[in-house]
Amino acid sequence: MMDRNALLVLEDGRWFEGLAVGSSGDALGEVVFNTSMTGYQEILTDPSYCGQIVCFTAPQIGNYGVCPDDIQANRPALAGLVVQELSPVASNWRATGTLDKWLCDHRVVGIEAVDTRALTRHLRERGAMRAGIFTAPGAGPEELVERVLASPRMEGRNLACEVSAEKTYPMRAEGGTRHRVVVIDFGVKRSILNELCRRGLHLDVVPATTTAEEVLALRPDGVVLSNGPGDPAAVDCGIETARGLLGRAPVLGICLGHQIMALALGARTFKLRFGHHGGNHPVSDGSTGQVWITAQNHGFAVDPDSLPADRVRITHHSLYDGTLEGFEVPDLQAVAVQFHPEGAPGPTDAQPVFDRFTALLDPEKS
Protein backbone atom coordinates (compact mmCIF):
# COMPACT_ATOMS: atom_id res chain seq x y z
CA MET A 1 0.00 0.00 0.00
CA MET A 2 1.57 3.25 -1.14
CA ASP A 3 1.19 6.26 1.13
CA ARG A 4 0.21 9.38 -0.76
CA ASN A 5 -1.30 12.65 0.28
CA ALA A 6 -5.06 13.08 -0.07
CA LEU A 7 -7.71 15.61 0.89
CA LEU A 8 -11.30 15.28 2.08
CA VAL A 9 -13.12 18.53 1.28
CA LEU A 10 -16.64 19.35 2.49
CA GLU A 11 -19.09 21.65 0.74
CA ASP A 12 -19.10 24.10 3.67
CA GLY A 13 -15.36 24.68 3.22
CA ARG A 14 -14.01 22.45 5.99
CA TRP A 15 -11.29 20.03 4.89
CA PHE A 16 -9.17 17.21 6.29
CA GLU A 17 -5.74 16.01 5.26
CA GLY A 18 -5.03 12.29 5.05
CA LEU A 19 -3.45 9.46 3.09
CA ALA A 20 -5.00 7.85 0.05
CA VAL A 21 -6.08 4.21 0.23
CA GLY A 22 -7.74 1.95 -2.29
CA SER A 23 -8.01 3.16 -5.84
CA SER A 24 -6.46 6.40 -7.05
CA GLY A 25 -8.61 9.19 -8.38
CA ASP A 26 -11.33 11.47 -7.00
CA ALA A 27 -14.68 10.66 -5.41
CA LEU A 28 -17.67 12.98 -5.06
CA GLY A 29 -20.80 12.22 -3.01
CA GLU A 30 -22.75 12.89 0.14
CA VAL A 31 -20.60 12.12 3.20
CA VAL A 32 -22.30 10.24 6.05
CA PHE A 33 -21.01 8.45 9.14
CA ASN A 34 -21.66 4.82 10.10
CA THR A 35 -21.43 3.72 13.73
CA SER A 36 -21.10 -0.05 13.20
CA MET A 37 -18.11 -1.64 14.91
CA THR A 38 -17.92 -4.56 12.46
CA GLY A 39 -19.43 -5.57 9.14
CA TYR A 40 -17.53 -3.12 6.99
CA GLN A 41 -17.69 -5.39 3.94
CA GLU A 42 -21.49 -5.68 4.13
CA ILE A 43 -21.68 -1.90 4.47
CA LEU A 44 -19.32 -1.22 1.56
CA THR A 45 -21.35 -3.50 -0.73
CA ASP A 46 -24.79 -2.31 0.38
CA PRO A 47 -26.36 -0.70 -2.73
CA SER A 48 -28.17 1.74 -0.44
CA TYR A 49 -24.88 3.69 -0.17
CA CYS A 50 -24.89 4.58 -3.87
CA GLY A 51 -23.75 8.18 -4.24
CA GLN A 52 -22.40 8.42 -0.69
CA ILE A 53 -18.98 8.66 0.94
CA VAL A 54 -19.00 6.52 4.09
CA CYS A 55 -17.05 7.58 7.18
CA PHE A 56 -16.59 4.80 9.75
CA THR A 57 -16.56 5.93 13.38
CA ALA A 58 -14.74 2.75 14.49
CA PRO A 59 -11.02 3.64 14.75
CA GLN A 60 -9.64 0.75 12.69
CA ILE A 61 -11.28 -0.85 9.66
CA GLY A 62 -10.15 -3.90 7.69
CA ASN A 63 -8.55 -5.93 10.48
CA TYR A 64 -10.32 -9.18 9.54
CA GLY A 65 -9.92 -8.73 5.79
CA VAL A 66 -12.53 -9.57 3.17
CA CYS A 67 -14.54 -12.69 2.39
CA PRO A 68 -16.70 -13.31 -0.72
CA ASP A 69 -19.49 -14.78 1.44
CA ASP A 70 -20.13 -11.38 3.06
CA ILE A 71 -20.75 -9.22 0.01
CA GLN A 72 -24.26 -7.84 -0.52
CA ALA A 73 -24.08 -7.03 -4.24
CA ASN A 74 -21.96 -7.85 -7.27
CA ARG A 75 -20.10 -4.57 -7.00
CA PRO A 76 -19.84 -1.74 -4.47
CA ALA A 77 -21.98 1.29 -5.28
CA LEU A 78 -20.68 3.76 -2.70
CA ALA A 79 -18.76 6.83 -3.83
CA GLY A 80 -15.85 6.63 -1.38
CA LEU A 81 -14.52 5.64 2.03
CA VAL A 82 -13.14 7.57 5.02
CA VAL A 83 -11.37 5.84 7.94
CA GLN A 84 -9.03 6.74 10.73
CA GLU A 85 -6.84 3.69 10.13
CA LEU A 86 -7.01 1.01 7.44
CA SER A 87 -5.48 -2.23 8.69
CA PRO A 88 -2.60 -3.33 6.41
CA VAL A 89 -3.09 -7.00 7.37
CA ALA A 90 -6.04 -9.41 7.46
CA SER A 91 -6.25 -11.55 10.60
CA ASN A 92 -9.06 -14.04 10.10
CA TRP A 93 -9.26 -17.61 8.85
CA ARG A 94 -12.08 -16.68 6.44
CA ALA A 95 -10.18 -13.84 4.80
CA THR A 96 -9.21 -14.11 1.14
CA GLY A 97 -7.33 -10.80 1.06
CA THR A 98 -6.90 -7.36 2.58
CA LEU A 99 -9.49 -4.61 2.44
CA ASP A 100 -7.05 -2.24 0.74
CA LYS A 101 -6.52 -4.65 -2.17
CA TRP A 102 -10.27 -5.21 -2.38
CA LEU A 103 -10.80 -1.44 -2.62
CA CYS A 104 -8.23 -1.25 -5.41
CA ASP A 105 -9.76 -4.20 -7.27
CA HIS A 106 -13.20 -2.56 -7.15
CA ARG A 107 -11.94 0.96 -7.89
CA VAL A 108 -13.16 2.44 -4.60
CA VAL A 109 -11.40 5.67 -3.63
CA GLY A 110 -10.59 6.07 0.06
CA ILE A 111 -8.71 8.19 2.57
CA GLU A 112 -7.23 7.28 5.96
CA ALA A 113 -5.43 9.14 8.76
CA VAL A 114 -8.47 11.41 9.03
CA ASP A 115 -9.76 12.61 12.40
CA THR A 116 -13.05 10.74 11.97
CA ARG A 117 -14.28 11.81 15.41
CA ALA A 118 -13.97 15.47 14.41
CA LEU A 119 -15.63 14.75 11.06
CA THR A 120 -18.52 12.90 12.72
CA ARG A 121 -19.08 15.70 15.23
CA HIS A 122 -19.09 18.18 12.36
CA LEU A 123 -21.70 16.18 10.44
CA ARG A 124 -23.85 15.81 13.56
CA GLU A 125 -23.86 19.58 13.98
CA ARG A 126 -24.09 20.65 10.33
CA GLY A 127 -25.82 17.62 8.79
CA ALA A 128 -24.82 15.28 5.98
CA MET A 129 -23.38 17.24 3.08
CA ARG A 130 -21.62 16.89 -0.26
CA ALA A 131 -17.91 16.17 -0.13
CA GLY A 132 -15.00 15.02 -2.23
CA ILE A 133 -11.98 12.78 -1.73
CA PHE A 134 -9.02 13.91 -3.85
CA THR A 135 -6.04 11.54 -3.90
CA ALA A 136 -4.00 13.76 -6.23
CA PRO A 137 -5.48 17.16 -5.41
CA GLY A 138 -3.53 19.36 -7.84
CA ALA A 139 -5.22 22.35 -6.23
CA GLY A 140 -5.89 23.84 -2.83
CA PRO A 141 -8.98 23.12 -0.69
CA GLU A 142 -10.58 26.42 -1.66
CA GLU A 143 -10.57 25.49 -5.36
CA LEU A 144 -11.69 21.92 -4.66
CA VAL A 145 -14.76 23.19 -2.79
CA GLU A 146 -16.03 24.51 -6.12
CA ARG A 147 -15.87 20.99 -7.57
CA VAL A 148 -17.81 19.66 -4.59
CA LEU A 149 -20.47 22.36 -4.92
CA ALA A 150 -20.90 21.45 -8.60
CA SER A 151 -21.79 17.84 -7.71
CA PRO A 152 -25.48 16.83 -7.37
CA ARG A 153 -27.32 16.87 -4.05
CA MET A 154 -29.02 13.72 -2.78
CA GLU A 155 -32.44 15.36 -2.84
CA GLY A 156 -34.31 14.60 -6.04
CA ARG A 157 -32.00 11.78 -7.14
CA ASN A 158 -33.48 8.48 -8.28
CA LEU A 159 -30.52 6.18 -7.63
CA ALA A 160 -32.56 2.98 -7.34
CA CYS A 161 -32.53 2.42 -11.08
CA GLU A 162 -28.72 2.72 -11.11
CA VAL A 163 -28.24 -0.25 -8.76
CA SER A 164 -31.24 -2.40 -9.67
CA ALA A 165 -31.00 -5.69 -11.53
CA GLU A 166 -31.14 -5.26 -15.31
CA LYS A 167 -33.37 -8.31 -15.79
CA THR A 168 -35.47 -10.71 -13.72
CA TYR A 169 -33.73 -13.62 -12.03
CA PRO A 170 -34.96 -16.40 -9.70
CA MET A 171 -33.76 -17.56 -6.28
CA ARG A 172 -34.81 -21.00 -5.11
CA ALA A 173 -36.49 -21.54 -1.74
CA GLU A 174 -34.65 -23.58 0.86
CA GLY A 175 -36.32 -26.79 2.01
CA GLY A 176 -39.04 -26.72 -0.64
CA THR A 177 -41.28 -23.95 -1.94
CA ARG A 178 -44.09 -22.78 0.35
CA HIS A 179 -44.86 -19.55 -1.53
CA ARG A 180 -43.77 -17.55 -4.56
CA VAL A 181 -42.77 -13.95 -3.92
CA VAL A 182 -41.70 -11.15 -6.23
CA VAL A 183 -38.94 -8.86 -4.93
CA ILE A 184 -38.77 -5.47 -6.61
CA ASP A 185 -35.07 -4.65 -6.61
CA PHE A 186 -34.46 -1.02 -5.70
CA GLY A 187 -30.97 -1.99 -4.46
CA VAL A 188 -31.66 -5.19 -2.54
CA LYS A 189 -29.07 -6.80 -0.25
CA ARG A 190 -28.30 -10.48 -0.70
CA SER A 191 -28.82 -11.12 3.00
CA ILE A 192 -32.45 -9.99 2.68
CA LEU A 193 -32.98 -12.37 -0.22
CA ASN A 194 -31.35 -15.19 1.75
CA GLU A 195 -33.65 -14.64 4.75
CA LEU A 196 -36.70 -14.84 2.50
CA CYS A 197 -35.44 -18.04 0.86
CA ARG A 198 -34.80 -19.61 4.28
CA ARG A 199 -38.52 -19.25 4.98
CA GLY A 200 -39.49 -21.39 2.01
CA LEU A 201 -40.09 -18.54 -0.41
CA HIS A 202 -39.21 -18.92 -4.09
CA LEU A 203 -38.17 -15.47 -5.31
CA ASP A 204 -38.44 -13.71 -8.62
CA VAL A 205 -36.22 -10.63 -8.32
CA VAL A 206 -37.34 -7.99 -10.82
CA PRO A 207 -35.93 -4.60 -11.92
CA ALA A 208 -37.03 -1.37 -10.25
CA THR A 209 -38.92 -0.30 -13.39
CA THR A 210 -41.22 -3.34 -13.39
CA THR A 211 -44.89 -2.33 -13.48
CA ALA A 212 -47.63 -3.62 -11.19
CA GLU A 213 -49.24 -5.58 -14.02
CA GLU A 214 -45.91 -7.22 -14.88
CA VAL A 215 -45.46 -8.20 -11.24
CA LEU A 216 -48.97 -9.65 -10.99
CA ALA A 217 -48.44 -11.58 -14.22
CA LEU A 218 -45.90 -13.66 -12.29
CA ARG A 219 -48.79 -14.74 -9.99
CA PRO A 220 -46.98 -14.07 -6.70
CA ASP A 221 -48.36 -14.88 -3.28
CA GLY A 222 -46.71 -11.69 -2.04
CA VAL A 223 -44.41 -8.81 -3.01
CA VAL A 224 -41.37 -7.24 -1.34
CA LEU A 225 -40.36 -3.63 -1.99
CA SER A 226 -36.64 -3.72 -1.24
CA ASN A 227 -34.15 -1.35 0.32
CA GLY A 228 -32.22 1.02 -1.92
CA PRO A 229 -30.50 4.42 -2.25
CA GLY A 230 -31.47 7.99 -2.99
CA ASP A 231 -34.53 10.16 -2.54
CA PRO A 232 -37.70 8.02 -2.32
CA ALA A 233 -39.88 10.80 -3.73
CA ALA A 234 -37.86 10.63 -6.96
CA VAL A 235 -38.58 6.93 -7.58
CA ASP A 236 -41.75 7.60 -9.57
CA CYS A 237 -41.84 4.16 -11.18
CA GLY A 238 -41.65 2.42 -7.81
CA ILE A 239 -44.34 4.57 -6.26
CA GLU A 240 -46.69 3.93 -9.16
CA THR A 241 -46.01 0.18 -9.03
CA ALA A 242 -46.59 0.06 -5.27
CA ARG A 243 -49.86 1.95 -5.71
CA GLY A 244 -51.00 -0.66 -8.23
CA LEU A 245 -50.02 -3.60 -5.99
CA LEU A 246 -51.45 -2.55 -2.63
CA GLY A 247 -54.62 -4.48 -1.96
CA ARG A 248 -53.93 -7.00 -4.74
CA ALA A 249 -51.22 -8.98 -2.91
CA PRO A 250 -49.59 -8.90 0.53
CA VAL A 251 -46.68 -6.42 0.46
CA LEU A 252 -43.59 -5.95 2.64
CA GLY A 253 -41.62 -2.72 2.34
CA ILE A 254 -38.05 -2.49 3.66
CA CYS A 255 -36.15 0.81 4.10
CA LEU A 256 -36.57 2.59 0.73
CA GLY A 257 -39.45 0.18 0.11
CA HIS A 258 -41.03 1.40 3.38
CA GLN A 259 -40.82 4.98 2.11
CA ILE A 260 -42.13 4.07 -1.35
CA MET A 261 -45.12 2.30 0.20
CA ALA A 262 -45.87 5.37 2.32
CA LEU A 263 -45.66 7.65 -0.73
CA ALA A 264 -48.02 5.32 -2.60
CA LEU A 265 -50.49 5.80 0.25
CA GLY A 266 -50.28 9.58 -0.17
CA ALA A 267 -47.77 10.33 2.59
CA ARG A 268 -44.75 12.63 2.48
CA THR A 269 -41.05 11.99 3.07
CA PHE A 270 -38.34 14.37 4.27
CA LYS A 271 -34.56 14.39 4.55
CA LEU A 272 -33.03 13.66 7.93
CA ARG A 273 -30.29 15.91 9.27
CA PHE A 274 -27.58 13.25 9.20
CA GLY A 275 -29.53 10.04 8.68
CA HIS A 276 -29.41 6.69 10.44
CA HIS A 277 -26.38 4.59 9.51
CA GLY A 278 -25.19 1.77 11.76
CA GLY A 279 -26.00 -1.46 13.54
CA ASN A 280 -26.92 -0.06 16.95
CA HIS A 281 -30.23 1.78 16.48
CA PRO A 282 -32.90 1.03 19.13
CA VAL A 283 -36.46 0.69 17.84
CA SER A 284 -39.62 0.19 19.84
CA ASP A 285 -41.95 -2.56 18.55
CA GLY A 286 -45.41 -1.37 19.53
CA SER A 287 -47.05 -4.75 18.86
CA THR A 288 -44.93 -6.63 21.42
CA GLY A 289 -43.53 -3.90 23.68
CA GLN A 290 -40.01 -5.09 22.86
CA VAL A 291 -37.04 -2.91 22.02
CA TRP A 292 -35.04 -4.14 19.04
CA ILE A 293 -31.48 -3.10 18.27
CA THR A 294 -31.51 -2.71 14.51
CA ALA A 295 -29.28 -2.15 11.50
CA GLN A 296 -30.18 0.99 9.58
CA ASN A 297 -29.05 2.91 6.53
CA HIS A 298 -31.26 5.74 5.34
CA GLY A 299 -31.12 9.48 4.91
CA PHE A 300 -34.85 10.11 4.43
CA ALA A 301 -37.86 9.34 6.62
CA VAL A 302 -41.66 9.25 6.39
CA ASP A 303 -43.74 11.99 8.00
CA PRO A 304 -46.14 9.95 10.18
CA ASP A 305 -48.70 12.75 10.29
CA SER A 306 -49.09 12.52 6.52
CA LEU A 307 -50.15 8.86 6.56
CA PRO A 308 -53.91 8.18 6.32
CA ALA A 309 -54.74 7.70 10.00
CA ASP A 310 -57.97 5.82 9.30
CA ARG A 311 -56.11 2.98 7.56
CA VAL A 312 -52.55 2.94 8.87
CA ARG A 313 -51.34 1.65 12.24
CA ILE A 314 -47.92 2.80 13.44
CA THR A 315 -45.90 -0.22 14.63
CA HIS A 316 -42.35 1.01 15.24
CA HIS A 317 -40.53 4.21 16.11
CA SER A 318 -36.92 5.17 16.76
CA LEU A 319 -35.80 5.56 20.36
CA TYR A 320 -33.01 7.87 19.18
CA ASP A 321 -35.06 10.63 17.57
CA GLY A 322 -38.68 9.43 17.58
CA THR A 323 -38.91 9.09 13.80
CA LEU A 324 -41.23 6.57 12.18
CA GLU A 325 -39.69 3.11 11.82
CA GLY A 326 -42.63 0.94 10.79
CA PHE A 327 -46.34 0.76 9.98
CA GLU A 328 -48.95 -1.63 8.70
CA VAL A 329 -52.15 -1.33 6.67
CA PRO A 330 -54.35 -4.23 7.81
CA ASP A 331 -57.02 -3.93 5.12
CA LEU A 332 -54.35 -4.04 2.40
CA GLN A 333 -52.24 -6.79 4.00
CA ALA A 334 -49.22 -4.49 3.92
CA VAL A 335 -46.36 -4.06 6.41
CA ALA A 336 -43.34 -1.78 6.20
CA VAL A 337 -40.20 -1.17 8.26
CA GLN A 338 -37.53 1.50 7.94
CA PHE A 339 -34.68 -0.66 9.28
CA HIS A 340 -32.93 -3.69 7.77
CA PRO A 341 -34.53 -6.71 9.49
CA GLU A 342 -31.91 -9.21 8.29
CA GLY A 343 -29.23 -7.48 10.38
CA ALA A 344 -26.30 -7.67 7.96
CA PRO A 345 -24.30 -6.27 9.55
CA GLY A 346 -25.78 -5.97 12.99
CA PRO A 347 -28.03 -7.80 15.45
CA THR A 348 -30.83 -10.11 14.37
CA ASP A 349 -33.51 -8.80 16.76
CA ALA A 350 -35.76 -7.67 13.90
CA GLN A 351 -35.89 -10.91 11.89
CA PRO A 352 -39.48 -11.59 13.08
CA VAL A 353 -40.48 -8.99 10.46
CA PHE A 354 -39.96 -11.69 7.82
CA ASP A 355 -42.17 -14.06 9.79
CA ARG A 356 -44.93 -11.43 10.00
CA PHE A 357 -44.80 -11.09 6.24
CA THR A 358 -44.91 -14.83 5.56
CA ALA A 359 -47.92 -15.09 7.86
CA LEU A 360 -49.79 -12.79 5.45
CA LEU A 361 -49.26 -15.11 2.48
CA ASP A 362 -51.99 -17.42 1.21
CA PRO A 363 -52.28 -20.25 3.74
CA GLU A 364 -53.79 -22.57 1.12
CA LYS A 365 -50.38 -22.75 -0.57
CA SER A 366 -48.47 -23.50 2.64
Secondary structure, DSSP 8 states (H G I E B T S, - for coil): ----EEEEEETTS-EEEEEEEEB-SEEEEEEEEE--SS-HHHHHT-GGGBTEEEEE-SSEE-TT-B-GGG-SSSS--BSEEE-SEE-SS---TT--B-HHHHHHHTT-EEEES--HHHHHHHHHHH-SEEEEEESS--S-HHHHHHHHHTS--STT---HHHHS-SS-EEE--TTS-SEEEEEEESS--HHHHHHHHHTTEEEEEEETT--HHHHHTT--SEEEE----S-GGG-HHHHHHHHHHBTTB-EEEETHHHHHHHHHTT--EEEEEEEEEEEEEEEEETTT--EEEEEEEEEEEE-GGGS-TTT-EEEEEETTT--EEEEEEGGGTEEEESSBTT-SSS--TTTHHHHHHHHHS-GGG-
